Each structure stands twice: as structure tokens, then as C-alpha cells.
Amino acid sequence: MDGPTRIAVIGVGNEFRRDDAIGCAVVRRLRARAVHRPLPAGTALATCDGDPGRLIGLWEGAEFAVVVDAAHAHPGSPGRVHRIELDSERLNRPPTTSSHGMGLGEAVELSRVLGRLPDRLVVYAVEGADSSLGTQMSRAVADTVEPLATAVEDEIVRHRDAAARG
């Protein structure tokens, strides 16, 4: 490989809609951790409101992307985390849907059609309890921030190690 692997970590959400802020909170936690434990070169941390065009722009050119987003599932279990790994296979709707108007699944499909999907994409979808106006996440969702930050770091390390092996 000529240069460093480009890895995009994207927290999707709205910090003023309680549990919808989970993606932003995980990225904030990763940034804080990176002060003492830097992420591999070529890793970009970003937040996004879920707009498909912005999502595509953030993961375009990445070999690997990790997205953390709130999700609605019926029946739901607040704080439950779904890990969805996407590759070259066509994506059908995941078992959970984004809390945004146009779902993450649609953004992935649009990206695939445009040829801008990363080689590998992992989505962590966290079932929320409350997306009303406010800035405090429910306890069940807030409790997932630290373990999700660790899971994302582990994903990055696994990807980096696999890329180094070739």
C-alpha cells in the first residue's frame, strides 16, 4: 500500500434530540481518547446530521468507514446495539432504521450506485428511547457510549492489521 489507510468514523445524529445524539457522543469520546491514544494515521472523525449527500462526502475515498447512528426498532430495546457490516453485497433494508428522514440504508444504496461506497462499511445502530427535544440521552443509550467507542477503536485496529497483512 502506498499511503496510509483512510478510515472514516462518522457519528450521525442531532445533539438536540436526546438519544439521537449517540453518534455525536461516540465521536466526541473518541476525540477525547485520541489525546492520549492517537488513532492510526489516515483516520478521520466526523459528525453528520444524516443528510445522504454529506454522509457520502464523508466516507467517499475511504477504504473503511464506521458509522454510529441512533435507530428505531419495533418493538425496541433502548441501548441495544446492532452491528451491521456491509460490503459489495446489495443492501436490503437493515432490521433497524435511522431516526432521520432518509435512512442510512438509502444513503448507502445511493453511494453504491454512484460508486462512492467504501470498500468496507460497519454500522453501529443503537436503539433509542427518546428523540424528543432536549440534550440529555436516556440512561440506557448513554451507557453505550464508552463500550461503543471501544468497539470502534477495535474495528479500526482490526482493519489496519488486516490491511497490513495484505
C-alpha distance (Angstrom), angle and dihedral (degrees) to the residues before:
residue distance angle dihedral
M1 . . .
D2 3.82 . .
G3 3.80 100.4 .
P4 3.75 139.9 11.9
T5 3.78 118.6 -62.4
R6 3.81 110.2 -99.2
I7 3.77 109.6 -131.2
A8 3.81 122.6 -178.2
V9 3.79 121.7 -160.0
I10 3.80 111.3 -170.8
G11 3.77 126.0 -172.9
V12 3.79 109.4 -159.5
G13 3.76 120.9 -158.7
N14 3.75 154.0 76.6
E15 3.79 116.2 -87.9
F16 3.81 90.5 -153.3
R17 3.83 95.4 58.0
R18 3.81 100.7 70.4
D19 3.85 109.6 -131.1
D20 3.79 91.2 20.9
A21 3.83 85.7 75.0
I22 3.82 94.0 71.0
G23 3.82 94.3 104.2
C24 3.80 92.0 49.8
A25 3.82 91.0 47.3
V26 3.81 92.7 52.4
V27 3.82 92.0 49.8
R28 3.82 89.6 47.8
R29 3.82 89.1 52.2
L30 3.82 92.0 48.4
R31 3.81 90.2 51.4
A32 3.80 90.6 51.5
R33 3.82 91.8 48.9
A34 3.82 91.6 47.6
V35 3.81 90.0 66.1
H36 3.82 88.4 72.0
R37 3.82 100.4 19.7
P38 3.80 109.1 34.6
L39 3.78 117.3 -150.1
P40 3.81 117.9 -122.1
A41 3.80 117.7 -75.3
G42 3.77 111.4 -88.0
T43 3.82 94.4 35.3
A44 3.80 114.7 130.6
L45 3.81 123.3 -166.2
A46 3.80 117.3 -157.6
T47 3.78 142.8 158.5
C48 3.77 126.8 -141.1
D49 3.78 137.8 -176.5
G50 3.81 91.0 -130.7
D51 3.79 97.9 -98.4
P52 3.83 104.6 153.5
G53 3.81 93.6 -136.1
R54 3.80 92.1 52.4
L55 3.81 91.8 45.8
I56 3.79 91.2 51.6
G57 3.80 90.5 48.3
L58 3.80 91.5 51.7
W59 3.80 96.4 50.4
E60 3.80 97.8 33.8
G61 3.80 110.5 118.1
A62 3.80 93.1 15.1
E63 3.77 119.8 128.0
F64 3.77 89.4 -155.2
A65 3.79 132.2 20.2
V66 3.78 132.3 -175.5
V67 3.80 118.7 -162.8
V68 3.80 124.1 -168.0
D69 3.79 115.6 -165.1
A70 3.78 141.4 157.2
A71 3.77 115.8 -108.0
H72 3.75 139.8 -165.3
A73 3.77 119.5 -137.3
H74 3.76 127.8 175.2
P75 2.89 113.6 -114.5
G76 3.77 91.0 23.3
S77 3.76 134.9 -158.9
P78 3.83 108.1 -159.7
G79 3.78 112.5 -130.2
R80 3.80 94.4 19.0
V81 3.80 110.1 137.7
H82 3.79 123.9 -145.4
R83 3.81 118.4 -162.7
I84 3.78 112.6 -156.2
E85 3.80 120.0 -177.3
L86 3.77 117.1 -161.2
D87 3.75 127.5 -168.8
S88 3.77 135.3 152.5
E89 3.81 92.5 -40.3
R90 3.78 116.1 104.1
L91 3.77 110.9 -98.2
N92 3.74 118.2 -125.1
R93 3.77 116.5 -168.3
P94 3.80 109.9 -64.0
P95 3.82 118.1 -123.4
T96 3.82 89.2 -102.2
T97 3.76 127.9 45.4
S98 3.76 130.9 -143.4
S99 3.77 118.8 -101.5
H100 3.80 89.2 -127.4
G101 3.80 127.4 93.7
M102 3.79 96.1 -106.1
G103 3.77 108.5 36.4
L104 3.76 128.0 -125.4
G105 3.81 88.6 -113.0
E106 3.79 90.5 62.3
A107 3.82 91.2 48.2
V108 3.81 89.4 51.9
E109 3.80 92.1 50.0
L110 3.80 92.1 47.8
S111 3.79 89.6 49.0
R112 3.80 90.7 49.7
V113 3.82 91.9 50.8
L114 3.81 90.4 49.1
G115 3.82 91.9 47.8
R116 3.80 92.6 -118.0
L117 3.79 101.8 113.0
P118 3.82 115.4 120.4
D119 3.80 116.6 -111.3
R120 3.80 87.3 -109.7
L121 3.80 129.8 17.8
V122 3.80 127.1 -174.3
V123 3.79 119.6 -169.5
Y124 3.78 124.0 -162.8
A125 3.80 107.4 -162.4
V126 3.79 114.9 -170.6
E127 3.79 119.0 -160.0
G128 3.77 109.2 -126.7
A129 3.78 132.2 -151.5
D130 3.80 102.1 -161.6
S131 3.80 131.3 26.0
S132 3.79 96.3 166.0
L133 3.79 121.2 124.1
G134 3.78 113.0 -67.3
T135 3.77 142.3 85.4
Q136 3.81 104.3 -116.3
M137 3.79 118.3 90.0
S138 3.79 120.3 -141.7
R139 3.80 113.8 -95.8
A140 3.82 93.5 -111.0
V141 3.81 92.3 54.8
A142 3.82 95.8 39.2
D143 3.80 88.5 54.0
T144 3.82 89.9 62.6
V145 3.85 95.4 60.3
E146 3.80 97.3 84.9
P147 3.83 97.3 42.0
L148 3.82 90.4 45.3
A149 3.81 91.8 51.4
T150 3.81 87.8 52.7
A151 3.81 91.6 47.1
V152 3.82 91.2 51.2
E153 3.81 91.3 49.3
D154 3.81 88.9 50.2
E155 3.83 90.7 50.4
I156 3.81 89.9 52.5
V157 3.82 92.7 49.5
R158 3.82 92.2 48.1
H159 3.79 91.1 49.2
R160 3.81 92.8 47.2
D161 3.82 91.7 48.4
A162 3.82 92.4 47.8
A163 3.83 91.0 48.4
A164 3.82 90.3 50.6
R165 3.83 91.0 52.1
G166 3.69 87.4 54.6
